[in-house]
Amino acid sequence: MIVCCVCICFFAHEGGHYLAALYFGKRLKFRFAWGKYYVPRYIWNMPHMERWKQRVVAAAGFCAEGAVAGALCGAGWPWMAGAFVVHLAAYPFYAGTVSDWKWFF
C-alpha cells in the first residue's frame, strides 16, 4: 500500500507541474536523476516565461499532490494524507539544487 501511495503522489506532483506549464503553452521534458541521499526523482527545466508563471508551475506540483491526497483521504484512503505530509517535510532534504521552492526566493 505504501508503494501505491508513493506512486500516486509522484504522478500527481509531476502531473501538476506538467499541466500548469501546458496551460501556459509550454511542455516540460522530464529526466531521471538521483537526488541527495540517492532518492530517485524525475526533474525538469523551468521554461522561459514570466516570473509569476514560473512560480505557478513550481507550486502546482505540491498543490496537485495535496488535492489528490485530500480527495483520496476523503474517499477512505487516510494514509494518502500521511504520504503527502511526509513528502512535503522530506522534500527540502533531498531536492538539492532542483528544488521547486527555489522559484520563490
TORKOLLUM-790464 format. One record per atom (N, C-alpha, C): atom name; x, y, z. Coordinates in nm, 2 decimals. Layout:
CA,X,Y,Z .
...
end
This chain:
N,0.08,-0.12,0.00 .
CA,0.00,0.00,0.00 .
C,0.09,0.13,0.00 .
N,0.20,0.12,0.07 .
CA,0.29,0.23,0.07 .
C,0.34,0.27,-0.07 .
N,0.38,0.16,-0.14 .
CA,0.43,0.18,-0.28 .
C,0.32,0.25,-0.37 .
N,0.20,0.21,-0.35 .
CA,0.09,0.27,-0.42 .
C,0.07,0.42,-0.39 .
N,0.08,0.45,-0.26 .
CA,0.07,0.59,-0.22 .
C,0.18,0.67,-0.28 .
N,0.30,0.62,-0.27 .
CA,0.42,0.69,-0.33 .
C,0.40,0.72,-0.48 .
N,0.35,0.62,-0.55 .
CA,0.33,0.63,-0.69 .
C,0.22,0.73,-0.72 .
N,0.12,0.73,-0.65 .
CA,0.01,0.83,-0.67 .
C,0.06,0.97,-0.64 .
N,0.13,0.99,-0.53 .
CA,0.19,1.12,-0.50 .
C,0.28,1.16,-0.61 .
N,0.37,1.07,-0.66 .
CA,0.46,1.11,-0.77 .
C,0.39,1.16,-0.89 .
N,0.29,1.08,-0.94 .
CA,0.22,1.12,-1.06 .
C,0.14,1.24,-1.05 .
N,0.08,1.26,-0.93 .
CA,0.00,1.38,-0.90 .
C,0.10,1.50,-0.90 .
N,0.21,1.49,-0.83 .
CA,0.30,1.60,-0.82 .
C,0.36,1.64,-0.96 .
N,0.42,1.55,-1.03 .
CA,0.48,1.58,-1.16 .
C,0.37,1.62,-1.26 .
N,0.25,1.56,-1.25 .
CA,0.14,1.59,-1.34 .
C,0.10,1.74,-1.32 .
N,0.10,1.78,-1.19 .
CA,0.07,1.92,-1.16 .
C,0.16,2.02,-1.23 .
N,0.29,1.99,-1.22 .
CA,0.39,2.08,-1.29 .
C,0.36,2.08,-1.44 .
N,0.34,1.96,-1.50 .
CA,0.32,1.94,-1.64 .
C,0.20,2.02,-1.69 .
N,0.09,2.00,-1.62 .
CA,-0.04,2.06,-1.66 .
C,-0.03,2.21,-1.65 .
N,0.03,2.26,-1.54 .
CA,0.05,2.41,-1.52 .
C,0.13,2.47,-1.64 .
N,0.24,2.40,-1.67 .
CA,0.32,2.45,-1.78 .
C,0.25,2.44,-1.91 .
N,0.17,2.34,-1.93 .
CA,0.09,2.32,-2.05 .
C,-0.01,2.43,-2.07 .
N,-0.07,2.47,-1.95 .
CA,-0.17,2.58,-1.95 .
C,-0.11,2.71,-2.01 .
N,0.02,2.73,-1.98 .
CA,0.09,2.85,-2.02 .
C,0.16,2.83,-2.16 .
N,0.12,2.72,-2.23 .
CA,0.18,2.69,-2.36 .
C,0.31,2.63,-2.37 .
N,0.36,2.58,-2.26 .
CA,0.50,2.52,-2.25 .
C,0.49,2.37,-2.22 .
N,0.58,2.29,-2.27 .
CA,0.59,2.15,-2.23 .
C,0.71,2.12,-2.15 .
N,0.70,2.04,-2.05 .
CA,0.81,2.00,-1.97 .
C,0.87,1.87,-2.02 .
N,1.00,1.86,-2.02 .
CA,1.06,1.73,-2.05 .
C,1.12,1.68,-1.92 .
N,1.08,1.56,-1.88 .
CA,1.13,1.50,-1.76 .
C,1.25,1.41,-1.78 .
N,1.34,1.41,-1.69 .
CA,1.45,1.31,-1.70 .
C,1.48,1.26,-1.56 .
N,1.53,1.14,-1.55 .
CA,1.55,1.07,-1.43 .
C,1.68,1.12,-1.37 .
N,1.69,1.14,-1.24 .
CA,1.81,1.18,-1.17 .
C,1.80,1.12,-1.03 .
N,1.92,1.12,-0.96 .
CA,1.92,1.08,-0.82 .
C,1.93,1.21,-0.74 .
N,1.85,1.23,-0.64 .
CA,1.86,1.34,-0.55 .
C,1.96,1.31,-0.44 .
N,1.97,1.40,-0.35 .
CA,2.05,1.38,-0.23 .
C,2.01,1.25,-0.16 .
N,2.10,1.18,-0.10 .
CA,2.08,1.06,-0.03 .
C,2.02,0.95,-0.12 .
N,2.05,0.96,-0.25 .
CA,2.01,0.86,-0.35 .
C,1.85,0.84,-0.36 .
N,1.78,0.95,-0.35 .
CA,1.64,0.94,-0.37 .
C,1.61,0.96,-0.52 .
N,1.54,0.86,-0.58 .
CA,1.51,0.87,-0.72 .
C,1.41,0.98,-0.75 .
N,1.44,1.05,-0.86 .
CA,1.34,1.16,-0.89 .
C,1.34,1.18,-1.04 .
N,1.24,1.25,-1.08 .
CA,1.23,1.30,-1.22 .
C,1.24,1.45,-1.21 .
N,1.33,1.51,-1.28 .
CA,1.35,1.65,-1.28 .
C,1.32,1.71,-1.42 .
N,1.30,1.84,-1.42 .
CA,1.27,1.91,-1.55 .
C,1.33,2.05,-1.54 .
N,1.35,2.11,-1.65 .
CA,1.40,2.25,-1.65 .
C,1.28,2.35,-1.67 .
N,1.29,2.45,-1.59 .
CA,1.18,2.55,-1.59 .
C,1.18,2.63,-1.73 .
N,1.07,2.63,-1.80 .
CA,1.06,2.70,-1.93 .
C,1.08,2.85,-1.91 .
N,1.12,2.92,-2.01 .
CA,1.14,3.07,-2.01 .
C,1.00,3.13,-2.02 .
N,0.96,3.20,-1.92 .
CA,0.83,3.27,-1.91 .
C,0.84,3.37,-1.80 .
N,0.73,3.45,-1.78 .
CA,0.73,3.55,-1.68 .
C,0.75,3.48,-1.54 .
N,0.80,3.56,-1.45 .
CA,0.84,3.50,-1.31 .
C,0.71,3.45,-1.24 .
N,0.60,3.52,-1.25 .
CA,0.48,3.47,-1.18 .
C,0.43,3.34,-1.24 .
N,0.45,3.32,-1.37 .
CA,0.41,3.19,-1.43 .
C,0.50,3.08,-1.38 .
N,0.63,3.11,-1.37 .
CA,0.72,3.01,-1.32 .
C,0.69,2.97,-1.18 .
N,0.64,3.06,-1.10 .
CA,0.60,3.03,-0.96 .
C,0.48,2.94,-0.96 .
N,0.39,2.97,-1.05 .
CA,0.27,2.89,-1.06 .
C,0.30,2.74,-1.10 .
N,0.39,2.73,-1.20 .
CA,0.44,2.59,-1.24 .
C,0.51,2.52,-1.12 .
N,0.59,2.60,-1.05 .
CA,0.67,2.54,-0.94 .
C,0.57,2.49,-0.83 .
N,0.47,2.58,-0.80 .
CA,0.38,2.54,-0.69 .
C,0.28,2.44,-0.73 .
N,0.25,2.42,-0.85 .
CA,0.15,2.33,-0.90 .
C,0.18,2.19,-0.86 .
N,0.30,2.15,-0.84 .
CA,0.33,2.01,-0.80 .
C,0.27,1.97,-0.67 .
N,0.31,2.05,-0.57 .
CA,0.26,2.02,-0.43 .
C,0.11,2.05,-0.42 .
N,0.06,2.15,-0.50 .
CA,-0.08,2.18,-0.49 .
C,-0.16,2.06,-0.55 .
N,-0.12,2.01,-0.66 .
CA,-0.19,1.90,-0.72 .
C,-0.18,1.77,-0.63 .
N,-0.06,1.75,-0.58 .
CA,-0.04,1.63,-0.49 .
C,-0.13,1.65,-0.37 .
N,-0.14,1.76,-0.31 .
CA,-0.22,1.78,-0.19 .
C,-0.37,1.77,-0.22 .
N,-0.41,1.81,-0.34 .
CA,-0.55,1.80,-0.38 .
C,-0.59,1.65,-0.40 .
N,-0.50,1.58,-0.47 .
CA,-0.53,1.43,-0.49 .
C,-0.52,1.36,-0.36 .
N,-0.43,1.39,-0.27 .
CA,-0.42,1.33,-0.14 .
C,-0.54,1.36,-0.06 .
N,-0.59,1.48,-0.06 .
CA,-0.71,1.52,0.01 .
C,-0.83,1.45,-0.04 .
N,-0.84,1.44,-0.17 .
CA,-0.96,1.37,-0.23 .
C,-0.96,1.22,-0.19 .
N,-0.84,1.16,-0.20 .
CA,-0.83,1.02,-0.17 .
C,-0.85,0.99,-0.02 .
N,-0.80,1.08,0.06 .
CA,-0.82,1.07,0.20 .
C,-0.97,1.08,0.23 .
N,-1.04,1.17,0.17 .
CA,-1.19,1.18,0.19 .
C,-1.26,1.06,0.13 .
N,-1.20,0.98,0.04 .
CA,-1.26,0.87,-0.02 .
C,-1.23,0.74,0.05 .
N,-1.16,0.75,0.17 .
CA,-1.13,0.64,0.25 .
C,-0.99,0.59,0.25 .
N,-0.90,0.67,0.20 .
CA,-0.76,0.63,0.20 .
C,-0.68,0.73,0.29 .
N,-0.70,0.72,0.42 .
CA,-0.64,0.82,0.51 .
C,-0.48,0.82,0.50 .
N,-0.42,0.71,0.46 .
CA,-0.27,0.71,0.45 .
C,-0.22,0.80,0.34 .
N,-0.30,0.85,0.25 .
CA,-0.26,0.94,0.15 .
C,-0.22,1.07,0.21 .
N,-0.30,1.12,0.31 .
CA,-0.26,1.24,0.38 .
C,-0.12,1.23,0.44 .
N,-0.10,1.12,0.50 .
CA,0.04,1.09,0.56 .
C,0.15,1.09,0.46 .
N,0.12,1.03,0.34 .
CA,0.22,1.03,0.23 .
C,0.25,1.17,0.19 .
N,0.15,1.25,0.17 .
CA,0.17,1.39,0.13 .
C,0.25,1.47,0.23 .
N,0.21,1.46,0.36 .
CA,0.28,1.53,0.46 .
C,0.43,1.49,0.47 .
N,0.46,1.36,0.46 .
CA,0.60,1.31,0.47 .
C,0.67,1.36,0.35 .
N,0.61,1.36,0.23 .
CA,0.68,1.41,0.11 .
C,0.71,1.56,0.13 .
N,0.62,1.64,0.17 .
CA,0.63,1.78,0.19 .
C,0.74,1.81,0.29 .
N,0.75,1.73,0.40 .
CA,0.85,1.75,0.50 .
C,0.99,1.71,0.46 .
N,1.00,1.60,0.38 .
CA,1.13,1.54,0.34 .
C,1.19,1.62,0.22 .
N,1.10,1.68,0.14 .
CA,1.15,1.74,0.01 .
C,1.27,1.83,0.02 .
N,1.27,1.92,0.12 .
CA,1.39,2.01,0.12 .
C,1.52,1.94,0.15 .
N,1.51,1.82,0.21 .
CA,1.64,1.75,0.24 .
C,1.69,1.67,0.13 .
N,1.61,1.63,0.03 .
CA,1.67,1.56,-0.08 .
C,1.66,1.62,-0.22 .
N,1.59,1.74,-0.23 .
CA,1.57,1.80,-0.36 .
C,1.70,1.86,-0.41 .
N,1.78,1.91,-0.33 .
CA,1.91,1.97,-0.37 .
C,1.88,2.10,-0.45 .
N,1.96,2.12,-0.56 .
CA,1.96,2.24,-0.64 .
C,1.84,2.25,-0.73 .
N,1.77,2.14,-0.75 .
CA,1.65,2.14,-0.84 .
C,1.52,2.14,-0.76 .
N,1.52,2.21,-0.65 .
CA,1.40,2.22,-0.57 .
C,1.29,2.31,-0.63 .
N,1.17,2.27,-0.61 .
CA,1.06,2.36,-0.66 .
C,1.05,2.49,-0.59 .
N,1.10,2.49,-0.47 .
CA,1.09,2.61,-0.38 .
C,1.19,2.72,-0.43 .
N,1.29,2.69,-0.51 .
CA,1.39,2.79,-0.54 .
C,1.33,2.90,-0.63 .
N,1.21,2.88,-0.69 .
CA,1.15,2.98,-0.77 .
C,1.08,3.09,-0.69 .
N,1.08,3.07,-0.56 .
CA,1.01,3.16,-0.47 .
C,1.10,3.26,-0.40 .
N,1.23,3.24,-0.41 .
CA,1.33,3.32,-0.33 .
C,1.42,3.39,-0.43 .
end
